[in-house]
Amino acid sequence: MKRRGLLASLALLVSPLLGGRKAEAAGKAGDPAWQLSEAVWKERLSPAAFAVLRREGTERPFSSPLNNEKRAGTYVCAGCRLPLFASTTKFDSGTGWPSFWQPLPNAVVTQLDFKLIVPRTEYHCRRCGGHQGHVFNDGPRPTGKRYCNNGVALAFVPGK
């Protein structure tokens, strides 16, 4: 396991011991049409997708089939189907989560997250507010960013 993957796994295990808190809810929907009740979200999403998108959970590393997705296409929010990432920006970060070096324009919004004590930048789907993951400054060129996404928060649409 690469160093990044090991550190990510350790952070998930150690967070409760260091006073990390479980998130209360996802970000606010940017589109009023997507301000749905918790009951509606539970009906629309699988339990795993609900835990990540609406409760800001984190899926286990290396559990997403999207880690190995290599086809051309678009990664969309699993909650509202807003296109978030082009397949051309995906790279293997070795962390166990699908990673991208840049989102599509106007696709995500960011905010500071202190759940692991150390501040991180989390990002959400701009339209429905669904939690996607965190962005780090250790990605490849040209941006140097790593958008580390929960696979269960995404759907893949094959295409150009």
Secondary structure, 3 states (H helix, E strand, C coil): CCHHHHHHHHHHHHHHHHCCCCCCCCCCCCCHHHCCCHHHHHHHCCHHHHHHHCCCCCCCCCCCHHHHCCCCEEEEECCCCCEEEEHHHEECCCCCCCEECCCCCCCEEEEEECCCCCCEEEEEECCCCCEEEEEECCCCCCCCCEEEECHHHEEEEECC
